[in-house]
Amino acid sequence: MKEGVFIGPQIRDTIKDEYFDTLLQGDEKSAWDSFKFLVKGFLGNRRAQNYEELVNNHLQSYQKLGCIMSEKYTSFTRIWIFSQRTVVQ
């Protein structure tokens, strides 16, 4: 696996790879788990009821790793969640 941008098939293969999970520890494992939950519960065909929590956990776990998340990404995510709330209500 090389550093870079993952696309759908690569993401699915990596999520299924049990060995990859054994290589991670601590905050890296937490960030990876939050990403997997986000993919399964937010980006799939069915959105989990707790998708807001999934997104926030994902952002927080990557920030713990020292990742600098694009302000556009975090703002878009929060705006999108807010818009979904107002549509549902």
Backbone as JSON, one array per atom type, in Angstrom:
{
  "sequence": "MKEGVFIGPQIRDTIKDEYFDTLLQGDEKSAWDSFKFLVKGFLGNRRAQNYEELVNNHLQSYQKLGCIMSEKYTSFTRIWIFSQRTVVQ",
  "N": [[0.85, -1.17, 0.0], [0.55, 2.17, -0.83], [1.21, 5.58, 0.07], [-1.28, 8.03, -0.36], [-4.2, 8.87, -2.29], [-7.15, 7.16, -1.67], [-9.44, 5.1, -3.44], [-12.8, 3.85, -3.98], [-12.71, 0.8, -4.4], [-10.17, 0.23, -3.27], [-10.48, 1.18, -0.68], [-12.52, -0.53, 0.28], [-11.18, -3.01, 0.12], [-9.1, -2.62, 1.97], [-10.5, -2.2, 4.33], [-11.61, -4.72, 4.69], [-9.34, -6.2, 5.16], [-7.98, -8.03, 7.62], [-5.44, -8.26, 8.68], [-4.32, -5.74, 8.41], [-5.61, -4.3, 10.43], [-4.33, -5.37, 12.66], [-1.86, -4.2, 12.62], [-2.07, -1.65, 13.58], [-2.13, 0.6, 16.4], [-3.25, 2.17, 19.44], [-3.9, 5.63, 19.06], [-3.85, 5.59, 16.26], [-5.22, 3.24, 15.62], [-7.68, 3.87, 16.7], [-8.41, 6.05, 15.06], [-8.55, 4.74, 12.57], [-10.61, 2.89, 13.08], [-12.72, 4.68, 13.5], [-12.9, 5.75, 10.96], [-13.69, 3.48, 9.49], [-16.22, 3.01, 10.66], [-17.46, 5.35, 9.86], [-17.48, 5.09, 7.05], [-19.12, 2.83, 6.76], [-21.48, 3.62, 8.09], [-22.24, 6.12, 7.2], [-21.4, 6.88, 4.63], [-22.37, 4.91, 3.03], [-25.13, 3.18, 1.39], [-27.18, 3.28, 3.17], [-27.94, 5.43, 5.77], [-26.75, 5.7, 9.03], [-28.5, 6.13, 12.13], [-27.08, 7.55, 14.0], [-25.34, 9.24, 12.61], [-24.25, 11.79, 12.85], [-22.71, 11.65, 15.16], [-20.86, 9.74, 14.3], [-19.46, 11.17, 12.31], [-18.41, 13.31, 13.83], [-16.81, 11.87, 15.67], [-14.98, 10.8, 13.9], [-13.67, 13.12, 12.91], [-12.54, 14.1, 15.33], [-10.84, 11.97, 16.09], [-8.94, 11.94, 14.06], [-7.83, 14.46, 14.41], [-6.56, 14.07, 16.86], [-4.42, 12.6, 16.02], [-2.92, 14.52, 14.93], [-3.5, 15.38, 12.45], [-4.21, 17.8, 10.06], [-7.17, 18.91, 9.35], [-8.91, 19.98, 6.57], [-10.41, 23.14, 6.63], [-12.53, 23.59, 4.99], [-13.54, 21.02, 4.66], [-14.39, 20.29, 7.29], [-16.22, 22.34, 7.79], [-18.04, 21.98, 5.67], [-19.01, 19.44, 6.32], [-20.31, 19.9, 8.77], [-22.21, 21.82, 8.0], [-23.67, 20.32, 6.16], [-24.75, 18.35, 7.84], [-26.34, 19.98, 9.48], [-28.14, 20.94, 7.57], [-29.45, 18.6, 6.9], [-30.75, 18.05, 9.27], [-32.59, 20.17, 9.4], [-34.19, 19.66, 7.21], [-35.4, 17.26, 7.89], [-36.9, 17.93, 10.14]],
  "CA": [[0.0, 0.0, 0.0], [1.3, 3.41, -0.91], [0.58, 6.79, 0.55], [-1.98, 8.72, -1.43], [-5.65, 8.96, -2.24], [-7.81, 5.87, -1.87], [-10.74, 5.12, -4.12], [-13.73, 2.84, -3.47], [-12.24, -0.58, -4.28], [-9.04, 0.16, -2.34], [-11.03, 1.36, 0.67], [-13.21, -1.77, 0.65], [-10.18, -4.05, 0.34], [-8.36, -2.33, 3.19], [-11.42, -2.43, 5.45], [-11.75, -6.17, 4.84], [-8.05, -6.79, 5.51], [-7.84, -8.2, 9.06], [-4.04, -8.06, 9.05], [-4.08, -4.3, 8.53], [-6.05, -3.91, 11.77], [-3.35, -5.79, 13.68], [-0.68, -3.34, 12.54], [-2.34, -0.34, 14.18], [-2.3, 0.64, 17.85], [-3.49, 3.47, 20.05], [-4.68, 6.63, 18.32], [-3.97, 5.18, 14.86], [-6.29, 2.25, 15.58], [-8.92, 4.62, 16.95], [-8.73, 6.81, 13.84], [-8.94, 3.78, 11.54], [-11.93, 2.38, 13.42], [-13.72, 5.73, 13.26], [-13.06, 5.84, 9.51], [-14.51, 2.34, 9.06], [-17.6, 3.26, 11.07], [-17.97, 6.43, 9.02], [-17.74, 4.52, 5.72], [-20.27, 1.92, 6.82], [-22.69, 4.21, 8.62], [-22.54, 7.45, 6.68], [-21.14, 7.0, 3.2], [-23.01, 3.82, 2.31], [-26.47, 3.41, 0.87], [-28.09, 3.55, 4.29], [-27.31, 6.3, 6.76], [-27.02, 5.33, 10.41], [-29.22, 7.15, 12.9], [-26.1, 8.34, 14.74], [-24.32, 9.67, 11.66], [-23.56, 12.99, 13.37], [-21.71, 11.15, 16.1], [-19.81, 9.09, 13.51], [-18.66, 12.22, 11.67], [-17.65, 14.02, 14.86], [-15.76, 10.96, 16.17], [-13.98, 10.71, 12.84], [-12.89, 14.36, 12.93], [-11.77, 14.16, 16.57], [-9.77, 10.97, 16.13], [-7.87, 12.37, 13.16], [-7.18, 15.6, 15.03], [-5.66, 13.52, 17.88], [-3.21, 12.16, 15.32], [-2.2, 15.7, 14.45], [-3.89, 15.67, 11.07], [-4.84, 19.1, 9.88], [-8.31, 18.72, 8.47], [-9.28, 21.18, 5.82], [-11.55, 23.87, 7.2], [-13.64, 23.38, 4.06], [-14.09, 19.7, 4.95], [-15.13, 20.31, 8.54], [-17.37, 23.24, 7.63], [-19.0, 21.32, 4.79], [-19.63, 18.34, 7.06], [-21.24, 20.44, 9.76], [-23.31, 22.46, 7.27], [-24.47, 19.26, 5.59], [-25.51, 17.75, 8.94], [-27.36, 20.94, 9.86], [-29.18, 20.99, 6.53], [-30.23, 17.38, 7.0], [-31.62, 18.21, 10.43], [-33.7, 21.08, 9.11], [-35.08, 19.01, 6.23], [-36.14, 16.22, 8.58], [-37.83, 18.49, 11.13]],
  "C": [[0.89, 1.23, 0.0], [0.5, 4.55, -0.33], [-0.12, 7.45, -0.62], [-3.47, 8.75, -1.21], [-6.23, 7.58, -2.52], [-9.12, 6.08, -2.61], [-11.54, 3.92, -3.61], [-13.19, 1.43, -3.32], [-11.07, -0.73, -3.29], [-9.52, 0.31, -0.89], [-11.69, 0.07, 1.13], [-12.21, -2.89, 0.95], [-9.44, -3.84, 1.66], [-9.24, -2.55, 4.42], [-11.58, -3.92, 5.72], [-10.47, -6.85, 5.32], [-7.85, -6.84, 7.02], [-6.41, -7.96, 9.52], [-3.73, -6.58, 9.24], [-4.48, -3.79, 9.91], [-5.03, -4.26, 12.84], [-2.1, -4.91, 13.69], [-0.84, -2.03, 13.29], [-2.54, -0.47, 15.69], [-2.64, 2.06, 18.28], [-4.37, 4.38, 19.21], [-4.84, 6.27, 16.85], [-5.12, 4.19, 14.7], [-7.64, 2.93, 15.78], [-9.36, 5.39, 15.72], [-9.2, 5.88, 12.72], [-10.34, 3.23, 11.81], [-13.01, 3.42, 13.16], [-13.95, 5.91, 11.76], [-13.94, 4.7, 8.99], [-15.97, 2.54, 9.43], [-18.24, 4.34, 10.21], [-18.33, 5.91, 7.63], [-19.01, 3.68, 5.75], [-21.56, 2.61, 7.22], [-23.09, 5.55, 8.03], [-22.4, 7.52, 5.17], [-21.79, 5.9, 2.37], [-24.39, 4.19, 1.82], [-27.47, 3.74, 1.96], [-27.34, 4.35, 5.35], [-27.72, 5.88, 8.16], [-27.73, 6.48, 11.13], [-28.23, 8.08, 13.62], [-24.99, 8.89, 13.83], [-23.58, 10.92, 12.12], [-22.43, 12.59, 14.31], [-20.55, 10.5, 15.35], [-18.89, 10.13, 12.88], [-17.81, 12.94, 12.7], [-16.53, 13.16, 15.45], [-14.62, 10.86, 15.17], [-13.07, 11.95, 12.86], [-11.99, 14.44, 14.17], [-10.62, 13.18, 16.59], [-8.62, 11.34, 15.19], [-7.14, 13.59, 13.69], [-6.22, 15.15, 16.12], [-4.34, 13.06, 17.26], [-2.37, 13.33, 14.82], [-2.49, 16.03, 13.01], [-4.57, 17.03, 11.03], [-5.94, 18.91, 8.85], [-8.63, 20.05, 7.81], [-10.48, 21.85, 6.47], [-12.77, 23.72, 6.29], [-14.34, 22.06, 4.36], [-14.94, 19.74, 6.21], [-16.34, 21.21, 8.45], [-18.45, 22.6, 6.77], [-19.75, 20.23, 5.55], [-20.67, 18.87, 8.03], [-22.43, 21.13, 9.09], [-24.24, 21.4, 6.7], [-25.33, 18.61, 6.67], [-26.64, 18.69, 9.36], [-28.49, 20.97, 8.83], [-30.04, 19.73, 6.57], [-31.19, 17.44, 8.18], [-32.83, 19.07, 10.11], [-34.67, 20.49, 8.11], [-35.96, 18.0, 6.93], [-37.19, 16.81, 9.5], [-38.99, 19.14, 10.51]]
}
